[in-house]
Amino acid sequence: MISNYLKTYSNYYLSRYTVTKKKFEEILKKKINKDFFQNKITEAQKNEFILEIESVIKYFKRIGMFNEERLLEITFQNYTNKGYSKKKISYKLREAKFDNILLSNFLETKFNNQEFSELLITNYLKKSKIIEKQKKLNIPQNQLFDKVLKKLAIQGFDYENSFKILQKLISNGKSF
């Protein structure tokens, strides 16, 4: 039986946010500890609620709240659209506490595509508008290339890959 305290908070939280099982477990523990330190619950209640977390997660999993495959796909697509580098995407997804095996297999299939790297860099250049900002400063073409390349390296993009993709974009006349 799930206590009213955990059920109420869980319903509130899950109605606002989509999270993984591990992340939700971490959030519940933080909530319980926070309420204990604010003297909203006693130590006995705290221990009881911590033991109850597993049954809360099982309950919400049974009613379909934790579809990690779908959440992983949506989150990955969101980060791709934002133009995050592969390193940053990997970090953010690990931070979200997805299942390690599921995440490793997913990233391996997505990251093996060379065209994907070009898509990420192109999306980053569009979102950051770095080229337009540098052109407004009347920076010469060769310095502009170096500044953009440096910015891409700082953001976590592979230097050699970025160099090749920028040269390809220049030859196509897309970004410069």
C-alpha positions as CSV (number, residue, x, y, z in Angstrom):
1,M,0.0,0.0,0.0
2,I,1.4,3.4,-1.0
3,S,1.1,6.2,1.5
4,N,-1.0,9.2,0.7
5,Y,2.1,11.4,1.1
6,L,4.1,9.7,-1.6
7,K,1.2,9.1,-3.9
8,T,0.2,12.8,-3.8
9,Y,3.7,14.0,-4.5
10,S,4.3,11.4,-7.2
11,N,1.1,12.3,-9.0
12,Y,2.0,16.0,-8.8
13,Y,5.5,15.4,-10.1
14,L,4.7,12.9,-12.8
15,S,1.9,15.1,-14.1
16,R,4.4,17.9,-14.8
17,Y,7.6,16.1,-15.8
18,T,8.6,13.0,-17.7
19,V,11.5,11.1,-16.0
20,T,13.2,7.7,-15.9
21,K,12.7,5.3,-13.1
22,K,16.1,5.9,-11.6
23,K,15.8,9.7,-11.8
24,F,12.3,9.5,-10.2
25,E,13.7,7.3,-7.4
26,E,16.4,9.9,-6.8
27,I,13.8,12.7,-6.8
28,L,11.6,10.9,-4.2
29,K,14.6,10.4,-1.9
30,K,15.5,14.1,-2.2
31,K,11.9,15.1,-1.4
32,I,11.7,12.9,1.6
33,N,15.1,14.1,2.9
34,K,14.1,17.7,2.3
35,D,10.8,17.3,4.2
36,F,12.6,15.6,7.0
37,F,15.2,18.4,7.4
38,Q,12.3,21.0,7.3
39,N,10.7,19.0,10.1
40,K,7.6,18.2,8.1
41,I,8.0,14.5,8.7
42,T,9.5,12.5,11.6
43,E,12.5,10.2,11.3
44,A,10.3,7.2,11.6
45,Q,8.1,8.4,8.7
46,K,11.2,9.2,6.7
47,N,12.5,5.6,7.0
48,E,9.1,4.2,6.2
49,F,8.8,6.4,3.1
50,I,12.2,5.5,1.9
51,L,11.3,1.8,2.2
52,E,8.1,2.5,0.3
53,I,9.8,4.1,-2.8
54,E,10.3,0.7,-4.5
55,S,6.6,-0.1,-4.4
56,V,5.7,3.5,-5.6
57,I,8.0,3.0,-8.7
58,K,6.5,-0.5,-9.3
59,Y,3.0,1.0,-9.2
60,F,3.7,3.8,-11.6
61,K,5.6,1.5,-13.9
62,R,2.6,-0.9,-14.0
63,I,0.3,2.0,-15.0
64,G,2.7,2.9,-17.8
65,M,4.5,6.0,-16.6
66,F,8.0,5.0,-17.4
67,N,8.4,4.3,-21.2
68,E,12.1,4.8,-21.3
69,E,12.6,3.8,-25.0
70,R,10.1,6.5,-26.1
71,L,11.5,9.1,-23.7
72,L,15.0,8.4,-24.9
73,E,14.0,8.9,-28.5
74,I,12.2,12.1,-27.8
75,T,15.0,13.5,-25.6
76,F,17.6,12.5,-28.2
77,Q,15.7,14.3,-30.9
78,N,15.3,17.4,-28.8
79,Y,19.1,17.5,-28.2
80,T,19.8,16.9,-31.9
81,N,17.5,19.8,-32.9
82,K,19.3,22.1,-30.4
83,G,22.6,21.2,-32.1
84,Y,24.3,19.6,-29.1
85,S,27.6,17.8,-29.8
86,K,27.8,14.0,-29.4
87,K,29.6,14.4,-26.1
88,K,27.0,16.8,-24.7
89,I,24.1,14.5,-25.8
90,S,25.8,11.5,-24.2
91,Y,26.4,13.4,-21.0
92,K,22.8,14.8,-20.8
93,L,21.3,11.4,-21.4
94,R,23.5,9.7,-18.8
95,E,22.6,12.5,-16.4
96,A,18.9,11.7,-17.0
97,K,19.7,8.2,-15.6
98,F,18.5,6.1,-18.5
99,D,19.3,2.3,-18.4
100,N,23.0,1.9,-19.3
101,I,22.5,-1.0,-21.7
102,L,19.5,0.7,-23.4
103,L,21.4,4.0,-23.7
104,S,24.7,2.4,-25.0
105,N,22.9,0.5,-27.7
106,F,20.8,3.5,-28.7
107,L,23.8,5.9,-28.9
108,E,25.9,3.4,-30.8
109,T,23.3,3.1,-33.5
110,K,22.7,6.8,-33.7
111,F,26.3,8.0,-33.5
112,N,27.8,5.7,-36.2
113,N,26.5,7.9,-39.0
114,Q,28.8,10.5,-40.5
115,E,25.8,12.5,-41.8
116,F,24.6,12.8,-38.2
117,S,27.7,14.7,-37.3
118,E,27.1,17.1,-40.1
119,L,23.5,17.5,-39.0
120,L,24.6,18.3,-35.4
121,I,27.1,20.9,-36.5
122,T,24.7,22.5,-39.0
123,N,22.0,22.7,-36.3
124,Y,24.5,24.2,-33.9
125,L,25.5,26.8,-36.4
126,K,21.9,27.7,-37.1
127,K,20.9,27.9,-33.4
128,S,23.9,29.8,-32.2
129,K,24.0,32.2,-35.2
130,I,27.7,32.4,-34.6
131,I,28.5,33.0,-38.3
132,E,26.1,35.9,-38.6
133,K,27.4,37.5,-35.4
134,Q,31.0,37.2,-36.6
135,K,30.1,38.6,-40.0
136,K,28.6,41.7,-38.4
137,L,32.0,42.4,-36.8
138,N,33.5,42.4,-40.4
139,I,36.0,39.6,-39.6
140,P,38.0,38.4,-42.7
141,Q,37.0,35.0,-44.1
142,N,40.0,33.1,-42.9
143,Q,39.7,34.4,-39.3
144,L,36.0,33.7,-39.4
145,F,36.7,30.1,-40.3
146,D,39.2,29.8,-37.4
147,K,36.8,31.4,-34.9
148,V,33.9,29.1,-35.9
149,L,36.1,26.1,-35.8
150,K,37.4,27.1,-32.3
151,K,33.8,27.6,-31.1
152,L,32.8,24.2,-32.4
153,A,35.7,22.5,-30.6
154,I,34.8,24.3,-27.3
155,Q,31.3,23.0,-27.6
156,G,32.5,19.4,-27.8
157,F,32.5,18.7,-31.5
158,D,35.4,16.7,-32.9
159,Y,38.0,19.1,-34.3
160,E,38.9,17.1,-37.4
161,N,35.3,16.3,-38.2
162,S,34.3,20.0,-37.7
163,F,37.1,21.1,-40.0
164,K,35.9,18.7,-42.8
165,I,32.3,19.7,-42.4
166,L,33.0,23.4,-42.4
167,Q,35.1,23.1,-45.6
168,K,32.3,21.1,-47.1
169,L,29.8,23.8,-46.1
170,I,32.1,26.5,-47.6
171,S,32.4,24.6,-50.9
172,N,28.6,24.3,-51.1
173,G,28.3,28.0,-50.3
174,K,25.8,27.3,-47.4
175,S,27.2,29.1,-44.4
176,F,29.9,31.5,-45.3
